[in-house]
Amino acid sequence: MNIRALKQFLALATHLHFGRASVESHVSLSALSRNIRQLEAEAGAVLFLRDNRRVALTPEGVKFQRYARAACRDWQAICDELTDKPGELTGEIRLYCSVTASQSILFELFNDFRVQHPGVEIKLHTGDPEHAVGRVASAEDDIAVAALPTRLPKNVLFKKITESPLVFIAPKATAEFQLPQLEQTQNSRAVWEQVPMILSERGLSRERVDRWFQQQSMTPHIYAQVSGNEAIVSMVSLGLGVGVVPEIVLKNSHVRRQIKILNLTPELEPYEIGLFRLKRSEDSRLVSAFWDLVT
């Protein structure tokens, strides 16, 4: 099968939107639609359900997606192996991270990688860091940058880049609520029950802050549960409550001057932030080249 057609299929399977898939694949809508129909004819199965409102993978499409990922990965591996000049890599590498990580951690890595391997095309996907490990485990992306979760899938490797404290943050200016002296009376249940908390609705941060309150035998007064650390920082800056975020997120926020870090004990367990990759991608020279940037 045509590798380019397989990559177009994978783009559509990822976005489930012909417009976005055509932009990523650098082809017109009509060409993408024609290539998908031809692929379905060659496969002898309907891979997508599509109408005027939505695009969805069929059960056959899900199976074909696994094949397409493996075929593209194997194609890239053999291209790497046949390259006469070991330092001159070409091809595509797919990265996933949060917006914060792309602006901070990845910036220096990108610069180093582009200088060393200008022939490699980098495809960067940004989104919720809670999805990072899952996207690598399912081979949607080659490498992800995120915090080390409590449990790491057996087929995924982790390489640490840095650590970031997990901190309680509060507004510097007058808030919509009366902010007690939490640092002086931090173990007071009565005081904490007055404090509206803005927390992640799920994930590593939520696990650790829930455990912190359990250890203090306290129940937080939850004002809002949101998706994304950047949203927590924004809501705290508006004076809506006290939040918990990795310090690296606060440092890269444009509203950081409106927020203060609360010095509370015991401290929350910090984030270990690093790269994730599949174990089976060890033979990929592209992935190894990016992986080896972290020493």
C-alpha positions as CSV (number, residue, x, y, z in Angstrom):
1,M,0.0,0.0,0.0
2,N,1.0,3.6,-0.5
3,I,2.7,5.0,2.6
4,R,1.4,8.5,1.8
5,A,-2.2,7.2,1.7
6,L,-1.7,5.4,5.0
7,K,-0.4,8.6,6.6
8,Q,-3.5,10.4,5.3
9,F,-5.7,7.7,6.8
10,L,-3.9,8.1,10.2
11,A,-4.4,11.9,10.0
12,L,-8.2,11.5,9.4
13,A,-8.4,8.8,12.1
14,T,-6.8,11.2,14.6
15,H,-8.8,14.3,13.8
16,L,-12.0,12.7,12.6
17,H,-12.4,15.8,10.5
18,F,-11.6,16.0,6.7
19,G,-10.7,19.7,6.9
20,R,-8.1,19.3,9.6
21,A,-6.7,16.1,8.2
22,S,-6.3,17.6,4.7
23,V,-4.4,20.6,6.2
24,E,-2.1,18.2,8.1
25,S,-1.6,16.0,5.1
26,H,-1.0,19.0,2.7
27,V,-3.6,17.7,0.2
28,S,-7.0,19.1,-0.9
29,L,-10.3,17.9,0.5
30,S,-11.2,16.2,-2.7
31,A,-7.8,14.4,-3.0
32,L,-8.1,13.2,0.6
33,S,-11.6,12.0,0.1
34,R,-10.6,10.2,-3.1
35,N,-7.6,8.6,-1.5
36,I,-9.6,7.3,1.5
37,R,-12.2,5.8,-0.8
38,Q,-9.4,4.1,-2.8
39,L,-7.9,2.8,0.4
40,E,-11.2,1.3,1.5
41,A,-11.6,-0.3,-1.9
42,E,-8.1,-1.9,-1.6
43,A,-8.8,-3.0,1.9
44,G,-12.2,-4.4,1.0
45,A,-13.9,-2.7,4.0
46,V,-15.5,0.6,5.0
47,L,-13.0,2.2,7.4
48,F,-15.0,5.4,8.2
49,L,-18.6,6.3,8.8
50,R,-19.2,9.8,7.5
51,D,-22.2,12.1,7.0
52,N,-22.7,15.8,7.1
53,R,-22.2,16.0,10.8
54,R,-19.4,13.6,11.8
55,V,-16.7,11.2,10.9
56,A,-16.1,8.0,12.9
57,L,-13.9,4.9,12.6
58,T,-15.7,1.7,12.0
59,P,-14.6,-1.5,13.9
60,E,-12.7,-2.4,10.7
61,G,-11.2,1.1,10.7
62,V,-9.9,0.6,14.3
63,K,-8.2,-2.6,13.2
64,F,-6.8,-0.9,10.1
65,Q,-5.5,1.9,12.2
66,R,-3.3,-0.5,14.2
67,Y,-1.9,-1.9,10.9
68,A,-1.3,1.6,9.4
69,R,0.7,2.7,12.5
70,A,2.8,-0.4,12.4
71,A,3.4,-0.1,8.6
72,C,4.4,3.5,8.8
73,R,6.7,2.8,11.8
74,D,8.3,-0.1,9.9
75,W,8.7,2.0,6.8
76,Q,10.5,4.7,8.7
77,A,12.7,2.1,10.4
78,I,13.9,0.5,7.1
79,C,14.5,4.0,5.7
80,D,16.6,4.8,8.6
81,E,18.5,1.5,8.3
82,L,19.2,2.1,4.6
83,T,20.5,5.6,5.1
84,D,24.2,5.6,4.1
85,K,25.1,8.7,6.2
86,P,24.2,7.9,9.9
87,G,24.1,11.6,10.9
88,E,21.7,12.7,8.2
89,L,18.2,11.6,9.4
90,T,15.1,12.3,7.4
91,G,11.4,11.5,8.0
92,E,8.8,12.5,10.6
93,I,8.6,12.4,14.3
94,R,5.4,13.0,16.3
95,L,5.6,14.7,19.6
96,Y,2.8,15.4,22.2
97,C,2.9,17.8,25.2
98,S,1.0,20.5,27.0
99,V,1.2,24.1,25.8
100,T,3.3,24.9,28.9
101,A,5.8,22.2,28.0
102,S,6.1,23.3,24.4
103,Q,6.9,26.8,25.6
104,S,9.5,25.8,28.2
105,I,10.9,22.3,28.2
106,L,10.7,21.5,24.5
107,F,12.0,24.9,23.4
108,E,15.7,24.1,24.0
109,L,15.3,20.4,22.8
110,F,13.7,21.7,19.6
111,N,16.5,24.0,18.9
112,D,19.2,21.3,19.4
113,F,17.3,18.8,17.4
114,R,16.7,21.1,14.4
115,V,20.4,22.0,14.3
116,Q,21.5,18.4,14.4
117,H,18.8,17.0,12.1
118,P,17.4,19.6,9.8
119,G,16.0,17.0,7.4
120,V,13.5,15.7,10.0
121,E,9.9,17.0,10.1
122,I,8.5,17.5,13.6
123,K,4.8,17.2,14.1
124,L,3.8,18.7,17.5
125,H,0.4,18.0,19.1
126,T,-0.6,19.9,22.2
127,G,-3.3,19.0,24.7
128,D,-4.1,17.8,28.2
129,P,-0.9,16.3,29.7
130,E,-3.0,13.5,31.3
131,H,-3.4,12.0,27.8
132,A,0.4,12.0,27.0
133,V,1.3,8.6,28.2
134,G,-1.8,7.0,26.6
135,R,-1.0,8.6,23.3
136,V,2.5,7.1,23.3
137,A,1.2,3.7,24.6
138,S,-1.2,3.5,21.7
139,A,1.5,4.7,19.2
140,E,-0.5,7.9,18.3
141,D,2.7,9.8,19.0
142,D,6.4,8.8,19.1
143,I,7.4,10.9,22.1
144,A,5.5,12.8,24.8
145,V,6.6,15.2,27.5
146,A,4.7,15.0,30.7
147,A,4.9,14.2,34.4
148,L,5.6,10.6,35.5
149,P,2.3,9.0,36.5
150,T,1.7,6.8,39.5
151,R,1.6,3.8,37.2
152,L,3.5,3.5,34.0
153,P,2.4,1.1,31.3
154,K,4.9,-1.8,30.8
155,N,5.4,-1.0,27.2
156,V,6.4,2.7,27.9
157,L,9.9,4.0,28.9
158,F,10.5,7.2,30.9
159,K,13.5,9.5,30.9
160,K,13.6,12.3,33.5
161,I,14.3,15.9,32.4
162,T,13.5,17.9,35.5
163,E,11.4,18.2,38.6
164,S,8.7,20.8,39.4
165,P,7.2,21.4,42.9
166,L,3.4,21.0,43.1
167,V,2.3,24.2,44.9
168,F,-0.7,25.8,46.5
169,I,-1.4,29.2,44.9
170,A,-3.6,32.1,45.9
171,P,-4.4,35.6,44.5
172,K,-2.2,38.5,45.6
173,A,-4.9,41.1,45.3
174,T,-8.3,41.2,47.1
175,A,-10.2,38.1,46.4
176,E,-14.0,37.4,46.1
177,F,-13.6,35.4,49.3
178,Q,-11.8,36.3,52.5
179,L,-8.4,34.6,52.4
180,P,-7.5,33.4,55.9
181,Q,-3.9,33.2,57.1
182,L,-3.5,29.7,55.8
183,E,0.3,29.6,56.3
184,Q,-0.2,30.4,60.1
185,T,-3.3,28.2,60.6
186,Q,-2.8,25.6,57.9
187,N,-3.9,22.6,60.0
188,S,-7.1,24.2,61.1
189,R,-10.1,22.4,59.6
190,A,-12.4,25.4,60.3
191,V,-10.1,27.7,58.3
192,W,-9.8,25.4,55.3
193,E,-13.6,24.9,55.2
194,Q,-13.9,28.6,54.3
195,V,-11.4,28.4,51.4
196,P,-12.9,27.7,48.0
197,M,-10.5,25.3,46.2
198,I,-10.0,25.2,42.4
199,L,-8.7,21.8,41.5
200,S,-8.0,19.6,38.5
201,E,-11.0,17.3,37.9
202,R,-8.7,14.3,37.6
203,G,-5.1,13.2,37.1
204,L,-1.8,13.3,39.1
205,S,-2.3,16.7,40.7
206,R,-5.8,15.8,41.9
207,E,-4.5,12.5,43.3
208,R,-1.8,14.2,45.3
209,V,-3.9,17.1,46.7
210,D,-6.7,14.7,47.7
211,R,-4.1,12.6,49.5
212,W,-2.7,15.8,51.2
213,F,-6.1,16.7,52.6
214,Q,-6.7,13.1,53.7
215,Q,-3.4,13.2,55.6
216,Q,-4.5,16.4,57.4
217,S,-7.9,14.7,58.1
218,M,-9.6,17.6,56.3
219,T,-12.2,17.8,53.5
220,P,-11.6,20.6,51.0
221,H,-14.3,23.1,50.0
222,I,-14.3,22.6,46.2
223,Y,-15.4,25.7,44.3
224,A,-14.5,24.4,40.8
225,Q,-13.1,21.4,39.1
226,V,-11.4,22.2,35.8
227,S,-9.4,20.5,33.0
228,G,-6.0,22.0,32.6
229,N,-3.5,23.7,34.9
230,E,-3.5,26.9,32.9
231,A,-7.2,27.3,33.6
232,I,-6.6,26.9,37.4
233,V,-4.0,29.7,37.3
234,S,-6.3,32.0,35.4
235,M,-9.2,31.4,37.9
236,V,-7.0,32.0,40.9
237,S,-5.6,35.2,39.4
238,L,-9.2,36.4,39.2
239,G,-9.6,35.9,42.9
240,L,-12.0,33.0,42.7
241,G,-10.1,30.6,45.0
242,V,-7.0,28.7,46.0
243,G,-5.5,26.3,43.5
244,V,-2.8,23.6,43.1
245,V,-0.6,23.5,40.1
246,P,3.0,22.5,39.1
247,E,5.3,25.5,39.7
248,I,6.5,25.3,36.1
249,V,3.0,26.2,34.9
250,L,2.9,29.2,37.1
251,K,6.4,30.4,35.9
252,N,5.2,30.3,32.3
253,S,1.9,32.0,32.9
254,H,1.2,35.6,31.8
255,V,-0.7,36.3,35.0
256,R,2.0,35.0,37.4
257,R,2.5,38.4,39.0
258,Q,-1.0,38.4,40.3
259,I,-0.5,35.1,42.2
260,K,1.5,34.1,45.3
261,I,2.7,30.7,46.3
262,L,1.5,29.5,49.8
263,N,4.2,28.0,52.0
264,L,2.4,25.0,53.5
265,T,3.7,21.9,55.2
266,P,3.9,19.1,54.5
267,E,4.8,19.9,50.9
268,L,3.1,18.1,48.1
269,E,5.0,15.5,46.2
270,P,6.8,17.2,43.2
271,Y,6.3,16.3,39.6
272,E,9.0,14.3,37.8
273,I,8.8,15.6,34.2
274,G,10.4,13.8,31.3
275,L,10.1,12.0,28.0
276,F,8.0,9.0,27.2
277,R,8.5,6.5,24.4
278,L,7.5,3.0,23.4
279,K,10.0,0.3,24.3
280,R,9.6,-1.2,20.8
281,S,10.6,2.1,19.3
282,E,14.2,1.6,20.4
283,D,15.2,0.6,16.9
284,S,13.9,3.9,15.4
285,R,16.8,6.2,14.8
286,L,14.6,9.2,14.7
287,V,13.1,8.5,18.1
288,S,16.5,7.6,19.6
289,A,18.0,10.8,18.2
290,F,15.4,12.9,20.1
291,W,15.5,10.7,23.2
292,D,19.3,11.1,23.4
293,L,19.0,14.9,23.6
294,V,18.3,14.3,27.3
295,T,21.4,13.1,29.1
